[in-house]
Amino acid sequence: MGQEILNRGVKPYGTIWGASALLNKKYHNTVIKIHLDFINAGADVIVTNTFGSRKRRLIENKLEGKYKYLNQTAGKLARYAAIKSKKKVLVAGSLPPQNFTYFADLGNDLRFIKNGFRTQADQINPYVDFFYLDVMSSYMECKIAIEAIKQFRKQFLIGIHIRSKGLLPSKEKFITVVKKLEKYKPMGFIASCVSVEDLRYIMKDISKIKAPFGFKINAFEHIPAGWKPDSNNPKVQLGKRKDLTPNKFFQICKQLKKRGAKILGGCCEIKPSHIRKIKILKD
């Protein structure tokens, strides 16, 4: 969602990237249009544009006073698009890492992180069908998020980022973290914002996962070690793969489905045209 917003000409404000479209009202229709494009392409779920409106980033950009407005606006725009589509589509409330993205180091103030998950969930709760813990980088980060949102009594999906060779940024194995989190009874698990190549390291463990599972594939060229997306525009810094065409994306998803994946979706630089190909799997 965030990368597609930048691709469509939204001018970013500081490091809030996709959330810039929430800050400037002239871009609100762009957000709605993107949601609708994904829905019309065949998506069953759309995700709120709240990745860049976490409290930490807003503080860094001197926008903390806009926290409530930006998150509620993202929820309202997503819900409006779902209603306008007149289709059976769910809205997932994106709850991103409350510290750095793709980093396992949570810093010294875990209370700030837990409060960040809780308050952001509180702002979007009225507009979403379930919460999506987006690109979590450690078991501890997942646990803090789950404990922070349990008061809302709403289902949640866990998106776990794979950094390299089946390992999270925390160096924990994907399957090890999943098995420890199964006790919380999530809707499912997703290998979130991962390259096609990194998926092969966890495919052998799929049969061990009890809950529904799946993948959100990205089309970045690479994510270098130590890179902090909070300080550099990912659209510029990471590049876009040219080989991951809609047809190739469809073939990859088809193979993953045969292996048992029940959740198939796109992450950074995956467009509605890619999702349209997945729709063929359903039809």
C-alpha positions in Angstrom: 0.0 0.0 0.0 2.7 2.5 1.0 4.9 1.9 -2.0 2.0 2.1 -4.4 1.1 5.5 -2.9 4.5 6.8 -3.7 4.4 5.2 -7.2 1.3 7.2 -7.9 2.9 10.5 -7.3 2.2 11.3 -3.7 5.0 13.5 -2.4 6.4 12.1 0.8 6.6 14.2 4.0 9.8 13.4 5.9 10.0 9.7 6.7 6.3 8.9 7.1 6.3 7.9 3.4 2.8 6.4 2.5 1.2 8.2 5.5 1.9 11.4 3.6 -1.3 10.7 1.7 -3.2 10.9 4.9 -1.7 14.2 6.0 -2.6 16.0 2.8 -6.4 15.8 2.0 -5.8 16.2 -1.7 -4.4 12.7 -1.7 -7.3 11.0 0.2 -9.0 10.0 -3.1 -5.7 8.4 -4.2 -5.7 6.2 -1.1 -9.3 5.2 -1.8 -8.6 4.6 -5.5 -5.7 2.3 -4.6 -7.8 0.3 -2.2 -10.5 -0.1 -4.9 -7.9 -1.1 -7.5 -6.7 -3.9 -5.3 -10.3 -5.0 -4.5 -11.3 -4.9 -8.2 -8.2 -6.9 -9.0 -9.5 -9.7 -6.7 -8.1 -9.0 -3.2 -10.2 -10.4 -0.4 -8.4 -8.2 2.2 -7.2 -4.6 2.1 -4.8 -3.2 4.6 -5.0 0.2 6.3 -2.4 2.7 5.3 -1.1 3.0 8.9 2.5 1.7 8.5 3.9 5.2 8.5 1.7 6.7 11.1 3.1 4.9 14.1 3.9 7.2 17.1 7.7 6.9 16.8 7.8 8.2 13.2 5.4 11.0 13.9 7.5 12.2 16.8 10.6 12.2 14.6 8.7 14.3 12.0 7.2 16.6 14.6 3.7 15.4 13.8 2.7 13.7 17.1 -0.3 16.1 17.3 -1.6 14.4 14.1 -1.4 10.9 15.5 -5.1 10.4 16.1 -6.2 12.1 12.9 -3.8 10.2 10.6 -4.7 6.7 12.0 -8.4 7.3 12.1 -8.3 8.8 8.6 -6.5 5.6 7.3 -9.2 3.5 8.9 -12.0 5.6 7.5 -10.6 5.6 4.0 -10.1 1.8 4.0 -13.6 1.1 5.3 -15.1 3.6 2.8 -13.4 1.8 0.0 -14.6 -1.6 1.2 -18.2 -0.3 1.4 -18.0 1.4 -1.9 -16.8 -1.7 -3.7 -20.0 -3.6 -2.7 -17.9 -6.7 -2.5 -17.1 -9.1 0.4 -13.8 -7.7 1.4 -12.3 -7.4 4.8 -10.2 -4.6 6.3 -7.0 -5.5 8.1 -5.6 -3.0 10.6 -1.9 -2.7 10.0 0.1 -2.5 13.2 3.7 -2.0 12.2 6.9 -2.3 14.4 6.8 0.5 16.9 10.6 0.8 16.8 12.7 0.4 13.6 11.4 -1.8 10.8 13.3 -5.0 10.1 15.3 -4.6 13.4 15.0 -7.0 16.4 16.5 -4.5 18.8 13.5 -3.0 20.6 15.5 -0.4 22.5 15.3 0.4 26.2 11.7 1.5 26.6 9.5 -1.5 26.0 6.6 0.3 27.6 6.7 2.9 24.8 6.5 0.1 22.2 3.6 -1.7 24.0 1.8 1.6 24.3 2.4 2.3 20.7 0.7 -0.9 19.6 -2.2 -0.4 22.0 -2.9 3.3 21.0 -2.6 2.7 17.3 -4.9 -0.3 17.5 -7.3 1.8 19.5 -7.5 4.5 16.8 -8.2 2.1 13.9 -10.2 -0.5 15.9 -13.7 0.9 14.8 -12.9 0.5 11.1 -11.1 -2.9 10.9 -12.3 -6.5 10.9 -9.0 -7.8 12.4 -5.5 -6.6 13.2 -2.4 -7.4 11.2 0.9 -7.4 13.0 3.0 -6.3 10.1 6.6 -7.4 9.6 7.5 -8.4 13.1 11.2 -9.1 13.6 11.3 -11.2 16.8 9.3 -13.4 19.1 9.5 -10.7 21.8 8.1 -8.1 19.4 5.2 -10.4 18.5 4.5 -11.1 22.2 4.4 -7.4 23.1 2.0 -6.6 20.3 -0.3 -9.4 21.1 -0.5 -8.5 24.8 -1.0 -4.8 23.8 -4.1 -5.5 21.7 -5.8 -8.3 23.7 -8.1 -5.8 25.3 -9.9 -5.2 22.0 -10.9 -8.9 21.8 -10.4 -8.9 18.0 -8.7 -11.6 15.9 -5.2 -10.9 14.6 -2.9 -12.2 11.9 0.9 -12.4 12.5 3.3 -11.2 9.8 6.8 -12.4 10.5 9.7 -11.0 8.5 12.5 -13.3 7.3 15.8 -11.6 7.1 18.0 -14.3 5.6 18.0 -18.1 5.2 14.8 -18.7 7.2 15.9 -16.5 10.1 14.3 -13.5 11.5 16.3 -10.3 12.2 16.6 -11.6 15.7 18.4 -14.7 14.3 15.5 -16.9 15.5 14.2 -19.6 13.2 10.8 -18.9 11.6 9.3 -22.2 12.6 10.6 -21.8 16.2 8.9 -18.5 16.6 5.7 -19.7 15.0 5.4 -22.7 17.3 5.9 -20.5 20.4 3.2 -18.1 19.2 0.6 -20.8 18.4 -0.6 -20.7 22.0 -2.1 -17.2 21.3 -4.4 -18.7 18.6 -3.8 -16.2 15.8 -5.9 -16.3 12.6 -2.7 -17.4 10.8 0.9 -16.7 10.1 2.5 -14.9 7.2 6.1 -14.7 6.1 5.8 -11.0 5.6 7.7 -8.7 3.2 10.0 -11.5 2.0 11.8 -12.2 -1.3 10.8 -15.3 -3.3 14.3 -16.7 -2.7 14.0 -16.5 1.1 10.8 -18.6 1.1 12.6 -21.8 0.2 14.3 -21.9 3.6 11.0 -22.3 5.4 9.0 -24.4 3.0 10.2 -27.7 4.6 8.6 -26.6 7.9 5.1 -25.8 6.5 3.6 -29.1 7.6 4.5 -28.3 11.2 2.3 -25.2 11.3 -1.2 -25.8 12.7 -2.8 -22.5 11.9 -3.4 -21.2 8.3 -0.2 -19.8 6.9 1.0 -17.9 3.8 3.2 -15.3 2.3 3.4 -11.6 1.4 6.1 -11.4 -1.2 8.0 -8.2 -2.0 9.5 -7.0 -5.2 12.5 -5.1 -3.8 15.9 -5.9 -5.4 17.5 -6.4 -2.0 17.4 -5.2 1.6 21.0 -4.7 2.7 22.0 -5.6 6.3 21.8 -2.8 8.7 19.6 -0.6 6.5 17.0 1.4 8.3 13.9 2.1 6.1 12.9 4.7 8.6 15.6 7.0 7.4 15.8 6.3 3.7 13.0 6.2 1.1 12.7 2.4 0.3 11.4 3.2 -3.1 14.7 4.8 -4.0 17.1 2.9 -1.9 16.1 -0.7 -2.5 15.2 -0.7 -6.1 12.5 -2.7 -7.8 12.9 -6.1 -9.4 12.1 -6.3 -13.1 11.9 -10.1 -13.2 8.9 -10.4 -10.9 6.2 -9.8 -13.5 2.5 -10.5 -12.9 2.8 -13.8 -14.8 5.8 -14.9 -12.7 4.2 -13.8 -9.5 1.1 -15.9 -10.4 3.2 -19.0 -11.1 5.0 -18.6 -7.8 1.8 -18.2 -5.9 0.4 -21.3 -7.7 3.3 -23.3 -6.5 3.0 -22.0 -2.9 -0.7 -22.9 -2.9 0.1 -26.5 -4.0 2.5 -26.6 -1.0 -0.3 -25.7 1.3 -0.3 -21.9 1.6 -3.7 -20.5 2.3 -2.8 -16.8 2.4 -1.3 -15.3 -0.7 -0.6 -11.6 -1.0 1.7 -8.9 -2.1 3.9 -6.5 -0.2 6.3 -3.8 -1.3 6.2 -3.0 -5.0 3.5 -5.6 -5.8 0.8 -3.9 -7.8 -2.9 -4.6 -8.5 -1.9 -6.3 -11.7 0.0 -8.9 -9.7 -3.0 -9.5 -7.5 -5.3 -9.9 -10.5 -3.3 -12.9 -11.4 -3.9 -14.5 -8.0 -7.6 -14.2 -8.5 -7.4 -16.9 -11.2 -6.5 -19.3 -8.4 -9.9 -18.7 -6.7 -11.9 -18.7 -9.9 
